[in-house]
């Protein structure tokens, strides 16, 4: 971690044990419309922001709802889980404390909306540890591109080379690397099929945050 002044974290699947929740939301949302959800669909929408994921879903399945209507339904389905059910991955709070003790600034880069960010992080007692929050809706492209990470670094008043990005999916690792960031690949069972590629591309990897302390 030599020269590192900032740490930028994804939430779902990285700090939060939450991607199974989104898979269930996908299943219930599509079931209401007589459509069977597939793993491939969930993998396709995971790196997208809400708006682009809604557009993708509407186009793929020929839905009659507007983008805003789809997003509203997703948010309603997710909010209860983020407010009360979703927990941190093991040793997350301890690792964040470890970084803060070393003077590292902490930021978030996520596809979640502000309401979900606040509820889940406050519920788990780590909201105040972060200096800034950056959402995909603030940039024009998804996590396969560096835009969200560049904005997150800017909010921390740091250069990309001064930051480590923590991500759990291959698309996002590639996006962060393309922006000049060092990347820590975080294991999540949902993206286990990508793990070998994540390991190959990342600067370092972790399966449990205790390994980094």
N, C-alpha and C positions, 0 to 999 in steps of 0.2 A: 504493500500500500504506500510505498515511497512516493512523495509528491502529490498524494491524493488529498484534496481539500473538500470534496463533495461526493455524496452517495445518492444516487437517484434510483428509486425503487418502483417497480411495477407493484400492483396490489394483488389482483386475482392470480392465484397459483404461485406467487412469489412470496409475499408476506402473509397472504390469507389462504387458508385451506377452503377454497370457495368454488373452484371450477365445476365440481360435481353439482353445485346448486344451479349454475347456469345451464348445465346439461338438462337438469330437470325442468327448468323454465322453458328451454327449447322444446322439450317433449310435450309439456302441457300446452304451450302456445300453439304448436302445430296440430296436436291431437284435437283441439277445439275446432280445427278447420278440416278434420278428416285426413290429415297428412301424417305419415310416420317419420319422425326425426331420425337422422342418421348421424353416426360419428363424423362422417365427412362434412356434413353441414355445420356441425358445431365447431369443427376445426377451421372451417373456412371463415366463420364470422368472428372467432375469438380475437384475432389481431385488429379487427376493424373497430372504429368508433361506433356509437349507437346509430348515428345517422346513416353511415355507409352500410352498416349491418342491416338496418331496416330496409334500405333501398335494395340490397342484395336479396333479402328474404322475399320482398314484394315481387321482384323480377323473377326470381327462381321459381316461385310457386304461383305466380299470377294472382296475388291477393288484391282485393278491392280496397283495402284500407290505405289511408295516406301514411306517409313516413311518420308524421307526428302522432297518429293514432297508434301505430305499432310501438313506437318508443314509449308512449304513455302507458300502454298495457304492460310492457316489459318492466318499466319502472315500478308500477304498482305491484307486480308479482315479486320483484326483487327486494323492495324496501323492507318488508317484514324480516326477511332473512338477514339483511345487512344490519338491521337495527338490533337484532336479538340472538340470532342463531350462529352466524359465521364467526369462527375463532381464528386466532393466529396459528401459523405453523410453529413447531417447537423451537424454543429459544430465540424467537424473533425479538421480543422486548429486551432481552438481555444483550443481544447483539447491537441493537440500536443504541442502547445505553453505552455500550463499549465504544461505539463510534463517536458519540457525543463527548465522552470523556477524553477522547483524543483530539477534540476540536474540529471534527468533520461535520460539515453542514449536511442536513438531510432534506431531500426533496422527493416528491411523488410524481410519477408519470403514468397515467392510467386512463383506461377507456370509461371508467365509472363517472357518473355525474356527481356534482358537489354534495347533494343530499346523501347519497350512499356513502361517499367518502367520509363525511363527517360522522354519520351514525355508526359505521363499522369501526372506525378508528377510535372514536370516543368510547364506544362500548368496550373496546379492548384496551383502553387506557394508554394509547400511544399518539393520539392526535397532536398534542402539543409538542411532540418531539420534532415535528417537521417544520422547516422554515418556509417551504413553498409547496404548492400543489399545481400540477399542470394536467389538463384534461385534453383528450384527443379532439374534442369539439373546438378547441382553441387553434388548431392547425388544420391544414387542408388535406393532409395525407395520413394514411394509417401507419402502424408501427413497423412496417417494412421499410420505412424511410426514416431519416434521422430527425425530422422536424420537431417532434414532441420532446425529444431529448435535448436538442439545441435550445428550445425555449425553456426547458426546465433548468438547464445550466445557466442560461441568461438570468433567470429569476434568482439564482443563487449567487449571481455576479462572479461566475467562474467560467473558465474555458473548458471545452470538451476534454482536453488532455489532463485536466485537473480533477476529473470526475470518473467514478465507476458507476456503470448502469447494471442493475440487477434484474434479470429477466428469466422467464421460464419456458418460453417458446422460441423456436428457431427463427421464425420470421422477425421477431422483435430483436433477437441477438444480432441478426444481419443488419437490421436498421440502425441499431446503436453503433455497431462497428463501422458502418459506412459514414458516420458522423465524426469519427475520430475518437470515440470513447473507449476506455477499457471496459470490458464486460465480464461480469460474473454470471455464469449460467447456473440457475437454481433448479434443482430437480423437482419435478411434479409428475406424479403418476399419469396424469392426463396426457402429458406430452412425452411419455416414456419412449415412444417409438422414435422420437427425434433426438434422444439423449446422446447417442454417439456423435451425431453431427454437431450438437450444441457443445459437447466437450471439445471437439476438434476446432471449433471457431472461437470459443471463449478464451479469455486470458486466464481465468481460473473458474472452478466450478465448486458447488457445494450441494450436499444432500441434506445437511442439518446445519443450521447456523452456528451451532456450538463448535463446529470444525474451524471457524474463523476467529475464535477468541483465544 
